[in-house]
Amino acid sequence: MGAQRGKDILLKIAGDDGGFVTVAGLRARTIALNARTVDATDGDSAGRWRELLAGAGVKSAVVNGQGIFRDAASDALIREAFFSQAAQVWRLIVPDFGQLEGPFVVAALEYAGAHEGEATFAISLASAGELAFEVL
């Protein structure tokens, strides 16, 4: 994969019609995939080196972004997702790399604005179930 433009990463949420709606014009975004490890070291571990139990850790993903809303409908979708605190299906697309899709909860939603600038927002999504990755 060659260099990618950060502005091409898309954040979408599942709409009522089963399709996905691009919810925001994100100016900055991060996707963090995590896997906790389970230490299985005991007195019989070879050379007293740490041993990890394969496949036993908890996996999670956190998505953070900030930008401007595309329209009133996308603003409403994100706001409803935050206040309901119900897991919604989200899709994150990194062109020429892949897409990550699955249930996320809006963990944080912030609004800001400068006197002589546009209103902005910041969002943090926390994974709330199994995610799927598809190569594009």
N, C-alpha and C positions, 0 to 999 in steps of 0.2 A: 504494500500500500504506500503510495506516495503521500506527500504533504497534503493536508486537508484544510480548507477554510473553515474556521470556527463558526462562522455565521451560517454555514449550511446544516448544522445540527438542528433537527426539528424536535419539538415536544408536542405530542398530540394526546388527546383524551378521547375515549370512546363516547360517541354521541348516542342519543336515543334511537337513532335509525340503524345502529349497528356499525356504522362507519366511524372513521376517526376524524376529529376536528383539530386543526392546528390552533393551539390556544393562545400563543403569545409570540411576539417578536423578541426572542431572547438575545441579549447582547453579550452575556457571559454565562457559561454553564459548565458544570462538572458532573461526571458520572463516576461514582466510586463503588466498586464491587469488593466485598469483603468476605472472608471465610475465617471464622475462629477456629483455632486448633484445640485439640483435646490431648493433654499431656498424659501419656500412658507409661511414663518412666517409673521403674521400681528398682529395688535392690539388685535384681538380676540383669539389669540393662547392661549391655556390652560396653565395657570401659566407662560406665556411668554416664554415657551420652544420653541426652534426651531422646525419647521415642514418642512419636505422635501417632495417634490412632486414626488411621486413614478413613476418610468419609464420615467422621463422627461430628465434625464441627457444624456450627450454624452459619449459613450463608445469608448475606444481606446486601442490599444495594441502597445507595443514597444518591439522589439527584438534586443538585442545587442550580438555580438559574436566576437571572435578573434581566429585566428588560421593560418593554412597554406592551400593553395589551393591544391586540389587533383590532378588536371591536367590542361592543357591549355584550354580545353573545358569549364570546370567549371569556370575558371578565366574569360573567354570571356563572359559567361552568366551573371555573376555578373556585370562585367564592362559595358556590353550593357544595363542591367537593370538600372544602375546608370545614364549613359549618356542619355538614352531615357526619364528618369523620368516618365515613364508610369507605372501604377500599373501592377504588375505581380502576378500570383498566386503562393504562397509559402505554404509549408507544414512543420510544426515543430512537430517532433515525440518525445514523452517522453515514452519510453518503459514501459509497465505494468501500464500506467496511461492514456494516450490519445494522440490525435493529434489535432493540431490547424491548420486550413487551411483557406486561403482567400487571398484577394488582399493586397499587401504591396508595398510601394515605398522605394527604397534604399535612405535613408535620409543622410547617410554618408558612405564613403568608404575611408579607410586609408591604405597605404602600409608602411611597415617599414622593416628594416633589420640591423642586427649587422654585423660587419666586419667578424667575425668568426662564423656566424650562418646562419640559413635559413631565407629567406624572409617571412614575416608575413603580415597579413592584419587584419583590424578591420572593422566591418560592423554594421550599425544601420538600422533597418527596421521600418517603421511607417505604421500602418494599414491604408488602403485606401478604406474601405468598410466593408460590413458585414462579420464576421468571423464565422466559424462553429467549434464546438468542438465535437469530437467523442471519447468515451471511448474505450480503447483497451483491 
